[in-house]
Amino acid sequence: MYLSKKDHYLSSALFKAALVHLVVLSARGLIRLIIRSNHTITPDMADNVMWNSQLFLSVVRLAAIAFIFYKQYKHLGRKLSVIDKDDQLHMAILQREVFGDDLAVLSGDIISALVRLWAFILIGVQLIYDISSWMYRAFINQLLVYALQSGEYLSFVTVYNYTHTFKYAGMLVAILLGIMATGIFLNDRKLMIFACVIAVLYLISFSLIRMQDITVLGKSVGLVWSSVIYYALETAGILGVSFYLRRKYLGL
């Protein structure tokens, strides 16, 4: 397939998706600051107004990311349709001769497969994550009622910290598998090592480090480190991967 140095498909989609995640995360934080009561000691997910706003933002996020990947996939499809499938490999070899070995050139099939893989992760698995979050909220609310009635609120906080970690595990593993699979496709050790490092940090965060209280704008907030790692990967991590792919792989 013919690609210019301005052609970017997966890296562009990942970059835009990470920006969407960042905007949604910022909006959630702002909403929490606006509507949370100074005397509220219950988890944020027990607040109906806050939860409904998060559901709305989740729907907007899914729709935006689906649109981003749809546009990129259609654009790639039009590009691939210009050249016969049998000639795409020869075109890739020719481009390597033109651009040199410093910039890797991939076949259209590999780029298309990676775009579909990440679309499934950031849309399909994200939808499963959102539904699981709804079920998790119902569980936490029931547990909270029991804790308040029995006077075991401190025990509830401990349980909430540990179970909260499992809420992110599925989506985090999916993103790490996406990074690992991309590294395997591209035979790129840096991507594979990055995925392994994040996995180890996540394991350490919920097995060895407990939730910590920090003060933000005069309010005490419980900081769950596994949550921090997940949201950092979802935003800064994916942004970093997109920049890396854009710089090193032509057309990706």
N, C-alpha and C positions, 0 to 999 in steps of 0.2 A: 504494500500500500504506500501511497505517497504521503509523506508528512513533512511539514515545515517545522522550524523551531518554535513556531507559535502554536502548534497543535498540542493540546493537553486535554486528556479525557478523564482518566481516573484521578489524577492529582488535582485537577480543577474541581471535580465533584467532591472529593474529600475536603478540600479547602473550604468550599462553600458550605458543606454539611457541618464542618467544625464551627464555622461562623454562626450558623443557625443554632447549634448547641450552645454557643457562648451567649448569644442574644437571649435565648430562652432561660438559660441559667441566671443571667443578670436580671431578667424580668422577674423570675421567681424570688430572687434575693430582695429585690425592691418591694415586691408585694408583701413579703414577710415583715419587712421593716415598717410598712404602712399599717397593716391590719393586725399585727400581733399585739396582744395586750401586755402591758408591763408586768402584770401579775400572773400571767399564764405560765403554768409549770408543765402542762401536758405537751406531748409531742406535736409538732406542726401538723402532722397528718390527721390529728384528731379535730382540727378546725375545719369545718365544712366549707366556709368561704375560701379559705386558703387552698383546700383540696380541689374544689371545683375550678378555681383559677388555674391550678396546675394541670388539671385534665384538659382544659381548653388550650393551654399552651402546648401540651403534648400532641393534641390533634393538629394544631398549627405546624408544629415541628415535623410531624410525619408527612403532612401534605407538602410542605416546602421541600423536604429532602426527596420525596418521591418525584416531585416536579424537576428537581435538579438532575437526578439520575436519569429520568426519562429524556430530558433534553440532551444530555451528554450521550446517551445510548443511541438516540435517533441521529444525532450529528455524526457519531462514529459509523453508524450503519450506512449513511449516505456516502461517507468517505470510502468505505470498503466496497460499496457497489460500483465504484468507478473502475476498479481493476478486478479482473478475474481472480478467483481464489488460487488457481495454479500459479499465477504470476506474482502473488504477494510476497512469497519468499524471495524470489529473484529481486523484487523491488527493495526488500529490506537489505539484502546483500549489497545492492547498488548504493543505497543510502549510507551504509556503513563505510563504503569506499569514499563517499563524498564528504561525510561529516567526521570521519575518523573514528578510532577506537575509544576515544575518551568519552564519547556519548553513546550509550547502548541504544540499539534500534531493535524494537520488538515487532513481532508479526501482529497483524490485525486480530487474529484469533485469540492470542494471549491477552491483548488489551481488552477485547470484548469479554472474555471469561472473567478477568479481574473486575471489570466494571459491574458485571452481574453478581459476582461474589459479594462485593461490598454493598451493592444495592440490597441484597438479601439480608445482610447483617444489619445495616443501618435503617432498614424499613421493616422487614419481616421479623427479625429478632427483637427489634425495638418495640414492635407492637406486642409481642409476647411479654416483654419486660413491663410495658405499661399495664397490661391486664393482670400480670402477677403482682404489680404494685397495688392494684385495687384490692386484690384478695389479701395481700399482706396488711393493708390498712384495716380491713375488717377484723383480722386476727388481733392486731395491736389494740384496737378499740375495745374488744372484748376482754383482753388481758388487762387493760388499763382499768376498766370498771371493777374487775376482780381485785386488782391491787389497791385501789382506793377504798373499797369496802373492807378489805382485810388489813389495811394499814401497812402493806408491804410495798410501798412506792419505791424505796431504794432497790429492792430486789427486782422490781419491774424495770428500773433504769438499766440494771446490769443485763437483764434478759434482752431488753430493747437494743442495747449496744451490740450484743453478739448476734442476734437474729437480723439486725439491720444490715450486717455485713453480707448475709446470704441473699439479701434483696438485690444487690448489685452483681453477685457472682456470675450469673448467667450471661448478662450483657457484657461484662468485662471479659469473660472467657471468649465470647463470640468475637469481640474486637481483637483480642490477642491472637485468636485463630486466623482472623483475616490478615493480620500483620505477618504471622508466621507463614501462612499459605502464599502470600505475596512474595515473601522472601524465598520460599521454595521455588515458586514459579520463575523468579528472576535469578535464582542461585546467589542470593545476596545475604551474606552472613550477618551484616550489621542489623538488618531488620529482624532476623531470627534471634540474635542476641538481645536486642531491645525488648522483644516480646517476653523472653525468658526472665529478664531483669525485672520487668513490671510484675510478672507473675509471682516472683519471689518476694518482692516488696509487699504485694497484696496479702500473701500468706503471713508474712511477719506482722503486718498491720493489725490483723484481727486475732492472731494467735498469741502475740506477745505484748501488744500495746493496748491499753484500755482507753475508753473514752475520757477526754479531758475537757475541763470547763475553761472557757476563755470569755473575756468581756469585750463586747462589741457595742459601741455607742451606749455604754452604760447598762447593757443587758448581758446576763450570763447565758452563754450558748454552749451546748454540749458538742464537742468536736469529735467526730468519728473518723479516724484516720483512713479506714478502708473507703469511706465515702469520698474523702479528699483525693485519694489515689484514683478512684473511678472517674470523678468529674475532671480531674487533670488529664487523664488519658483521653476522655471523650472530647476534650477541647484542645488543650495544648499538645497532647500526644498525637492526635490525628492531624492537627495543623503541621506539626513537625514532620510527620510521615509524608504529607502532601508536598511540602517544600523539598524534601529529600528526593521524592520520586520525580518531581518536576525538573530538578537540577540534573539528575543522573540519567534518566531514561527518556529518550525522545518519543513523543507521542503519548506517553503515559501520564 
